[in-house]
Amino acid sequence: MTRKPHQLEKGTPIDGRSLLEDVSLPAVVIFDTPLAHNIAWMQCFADAHGAKLAPHGKTTMTPALFRRQLDAGAWGITLANAVQCAAAFEHGATRLLMANQLVGAPNMAIVAGLIERGADYYCLADSAANVAALDEYFGRRRLPVQVLIELGVPGGRCGARNDSGLDTLVDAIVASPALALCGIEGYEGLIGGAHAVDSIRDYAQRLVGTVRRLRDADAFGERKPIVTAAGSQWFDLIAEAFDQADLRDRCTPVLRPGCYVVHDHRSYRDAMAEVKARHPELEGELQPALAVFAHVQSLPEPGLAVVAMGKRDISVDPDLPIPLQLHRRDEPARSLTGCSIRKVMDQHAMMAIPEHAGLRVGDIVSFGASHPCLTFDKWRQVLLVDDKLQVLETMPTWF
């Protein structure tokens, strides 16, 4: 079902609602204080390294968050496909970096419409076949399309694998009347193994070396080329490579983390600890801002609580939900020490509980998750709350 564009980019204020008393649960919430901290922290990090920030919007697909990121200084918003780009543009994001190849005439039609309406749009290319298709479609529409070449890694995702393929791709783009070669893009998130840090640093240098080589060969013409990478796990290593004087002066380095905006309670928490270990001089750190609140619905046997929350409400990949706190009206929240989720079904979560947990049917429990992308996409709206769990705004999502 197609929804009409939501006109209130900063969300819809809700006055006087209590999350614990007035909201149907389960519900996904964002805590306002760590959210504001994370947006400011990452923007400051990018600024300190002479880089622009284009947060990956596919994490949240929440225009109210896009607006906060742009207001804080973000250069643009990164998206994953044409439909996401259209949703972001309808809600005020005009510079759109689609970190993906644009394939298929219907998707090209969506993008053409955005360009005609003034979008500053970029997509990726990694094959002469894709270049030919883009040239044919956008040439027929008499529209220019800005393209970044994607550099891949063996066994990874998309992207040119070697210099020979890269040079062939450059020639194809330069020869295309409808395409403008605007830079080099990469994604380091699939690089792993025992020597991941060294491999990512090598890959980052490959990105930097490639944009320099093509710039010196005048492949970009008069354009100031973009060089971009960085997910939410290894952003510090990419920033190291981008933080060089000639890149600041003659290129536009762009970092693209997405999950940082709400962080998480396990996988990115652990990644942040590694960032801090590599850079002990960093002040502060990202903070978890996302949680799902749900009721205890049954205590059918000793040691087991069944929670009214399931795979349709919260991510179970790469980790099962993490019990955070027990919430009761007129009582301080308390940690659920010793509790753990053992199994998650569509609408139920099985939580192992110790004897001292003292849970009752109807209690409200908050849960954290790993990889917030896979929690956001389960909801049509998220709730922004303050430290007292008063609802400040509803924020529609646009998946």
N, C-alpha and C positions, 0 to 999 in steps of 0.2 A: 504494500500500500504506500503510495506516495504521500508525503506530508508537505504541507505548505511551509515555506521558510519561516523560521522563528525570528521575530524582529528584535527581541531583547537579548542582545549578544552577551550581556553580563548576567543573564539569568533572571528569574522572576522572584522578587522578594516575597518572603512569607513571614509575617509578623506574628510572634507569640506562640508558635508551635513548638512543642517539646518532642524530641525524637522518641523518648521513652514512653510518652503518654498519648501522643496525638497522631503518630505515624503508623500506618500498617506495615508490619514487618513480615518477611525480611526486607531490608533496605540497604542500599550501598550509600556510604557517606564519605565526604571529604572534610577533613578538619581544616578550618580556615587558617589557623596560625602556622602550622608546618607547610601548608600550601604556599602561603605568601613567602615564607622563608626559602623554600626550594626554588621558586621562580627567581627570586632575587639572587640566590647563591649561584645558580648556574649562569645567569646573565653576567654576574660579576666575574665568574671564572672565564667565560668567553672573552669578555672585555680585557681582562688582564693578559690574555694570550694573543691579543690583536686579532681575534677571530669574530666573525658574525655568528649569530645563533639562529638556526631554523629548526625549532623543535618538531619532532616527528608527531604530527597530529593524529596518525592512525592509532596511537596508543589510547587516546581518550575519545576522539571524535566528538568532542564537547566544545562547541563554539565559545561558550562563556570562558573556558580556560584558554582558548586561542587568544581571545581578546586581552586577557590578563597578561599573557606572554608577550604579545605585541606591544601592549602599553608599557611593559617593563623594558622594552628595547630590542625585542627579537627582530631580525632582518626579514624573516618570512616564516611560512609554515610549510613543513614537509608533509607530503601525503603519499599514499601507496597506489592509488588508482584514480581514474577520471571521475568517478562518482564522488569519491571523497573530495577531490579538488573542487567540484561543483558545490558541494555542501559548504566547504570552507569559504569559497568566494561569495556565496549568497549571504554569509554572515560577516562579511567585511574584510576577509583576508585576501589581499590583492596580489601578493607575491607568493607563488605556489611552486615549490620544488617537488616534482613527482619523482621520487627515488625509485623509479621502475621504468621499464620499457613501455611505450605507448603502442599497443597493438590492437587491430580490429577497427573497422570503419565506424561502428557505432560509438566506440570510445573516442576515436578521433573527432567525431562530430561534436561530442560533448566539449572536448577541449577547444575545438575551433570556435564554438559559441562563446566560451570564456575569453579567448583571445580577442574576439570581435568586441567584447564588452569591456576590454581594457585590462584583462589579467596579465600580469608579468609571469609567464608560465615557462617552466623548464621540464624536460623529460630526459630519460637516458636512452642511449643506443649502444648495442654491442655487436651488431651484425650489419653487413651490407644489405641483406634482405629487408631488415627493418627500416634502414635508411631509404631504400627504394620505395617502400610502401608509404612512409611519411612524406617523401618528396612528391609522390603521385597524388596523394590526397590533398595535402596543404597547397601544393602547386595549383591544383584545380580550383581550390577555394581562394587562391591568391592571398594566402596568409603566411607570414613567416613563423617558424617554430624554432625555439631555442633548445639546443641539444647539448648534453654533457656525455662524454664517452665514459662508460663504466669499465673499470679495470677489475677483473676477477682474479680468483686464486684457484689452483687445481683442486678439484673435488668440492669446490664451493658452490655458489649460486650462479647468478648471471655474470657477465663481464668478459671482456677480451682477455685471453689467457697469456698472450705473448706479444712481443714488439712487432712481429710480422703482421699479426692480425690487427693490432692497433694501427699500424701505418696504413693498411688497406682501408680501415674504417675512416681514418682521417681523410684520406683521398676521396672516399665516397661522399662524406659530408661536405667537404669543401667544394666538390663538384656539383652539389645539389643546390639549385636556385632557391628552394623553399626553406632550407635548413641553415641555421647559424650555429657554428661550433663555439660554445661558450665556456667550456671547461672540462675538468676531469672529476669523476666521482668514484668512490669506493665504499665498500662495507666490510668492516673487519670482524664483525660479530661471529662469523663461523670459523674463525681461526682459533684453534685450540691446541691441546697437547701439552706435554711437559715443558716445552719451550715457547709457550704462547706469547709471552711478553716480548721476547726477541723477534719472533715471527711477525708480530703486529708492528713493532718498530721498523722492521725491514719493509713491510708492506706500506707503511706510512711514508717511508722514504721513496718507495717506488712511485707513489702518487705525486709527491713533491717533485721528484726528478722528471716525471713525465710531463707535468704541466710546465716546468721550466724548459724542457727540450722543445716542446711544441710552441711555447711562447717565443723562444729564440728563433724558431723556424718560421715565425710569422703565421702560424696556422690559425690564430685567433683574430688576425687582422688588427683593427683598432680597439677591439674589445679588451677589457680587463678580465682575464679568465678567472673562473671560479675553481677552487679545489676544495672538495668536500668529502667528509666521511664522519664517523663517530656515532656509535650507538650509546647506550647508557652504561655499559660495562667498562669499556676501555677508552672513554673520552679523553682521559688525561694523556694517554700515549699518543693519540692523534694530535692533540693540542700541542704537545712537545714538538712534533715534526712541523706543524704549521706556524709555530712561533719563531719565524725568521724574518729578518728585516726586508729582504727582497720580496717575500711573499706578501707582507703587509703593504708594501709600496706598489707592487706591480700586479698583484693578484688579489682575489677576494677569498680568503679562507673561511669556510663555513662548517660549523659543527652541528650535528643533527640528533642529539639525544632526545628521547621521547619520554621514557618511563620516569625520568628524574622528577617530573612535575609532582607526582605523588609518591615516588620511591616505592619501597615495599618492606615486608617484614622478614625476608629471608634471602632470596638470590641476589637482589641488588643491594641489600644491606651488607651482605658479605663482600660484594664487589666494591662497595664504598670503603670498607675496611682495608681492602687491598690498595685502593687509591691513596688512602691516608698513609699506609705503610710506605708506598713509593714516594709520597710527597708530604712528609711530616710538617712541612712549613705551612701547609694549607690551614686556613682558619675556618672552623666550623665544618659542617658536613650536611649532606642531605638527610631528611627525616621522613619516616613513614607518615603518610597523610590519608591513606585510604583504608576503610574497614567496612565489613558487612555485619549488620546487626540482625540477630534472629532470636526467636523464642526457643527455650527448652519445651518440647511438646510431650515428651514421655520419659519416664524413668522405669522401664519395664523389668529391669533386673539389677541386682547389685553390680556396681562398677560400670554401668552403661547409662548414658543420657542420649536420647535421640533429639536432634536439633532440627527445627523446621527450616532447613536451608540445604541446597544441593548443588549439583553440577550446573543447574540453570541459573544459579545465583552468584557463584564464586569460582575462581580458577582452582583447578586441581592439578595443574601442570606448570612448573616442574615439581611442585610440592603440594601436599595436602594443606587445607586451611589450618591456620595457627590460632588456637584459642588465646584471646588477649585478656579480656576482663569480664567480670560479672557485674551487671548493672541492675540496681533496684531503685525504685522511687524513694527519695528522701534518705538514701544511704550512699556513703562514698563508694565509688567503684573499687573493686579489688581484683588482683591478679588471680588467674586460674592455674596456680602452680600444680603441676602433676597431671593436668588434663591434656589430652591429645586426640586428634581426629584419626580414626583408624580406617574408616571407609566412608565414601560419599556416593550417594545414589542421585537420581534426578532431583528429588525434592527433600531428601533426608540426609543428615550427616550423623554418623555413629561416633560418639565421643566417649572415650574411656575416661573414667573419673575415679579419683581416690576416695576413700571413705570420708575424709575430712572436707570434701568439696562443699557439702551442704547445699547442693542445688535443689531447687523446687520446680515443679511444673509451672510454666509461665514466666520463669526468670528470663532475662535478656542477656545474651552473650555477644560480645564483639569478637570478630575474627579478622586476622590479617591474612595476606596471600602473597605468593610469589608471582612475578610477571603480571603487572596490573592490566596489560592489554587484554588478557583473557578473563578479566572480571568486568571491565567497562563494557565489553561488547554484549553482555548479557542483559543490559538495562536500557530502558528508554529515557531514563532520567537519573541523575545523581543528586544527592542533597548536600549542600554546604552547611556545616554546623560550626558553632563556636565551641569554646572550651567547656561550656555548661550544657552542651548538647541541645541548644536551641537552634532551630533551623533558620538559616539566614537566606538561602536561595534554593530554588530548584533549578537544575541545569540540564536541559534536554541533550541527549546524545543523538548523533546522526549517522548510525551505522547502516 
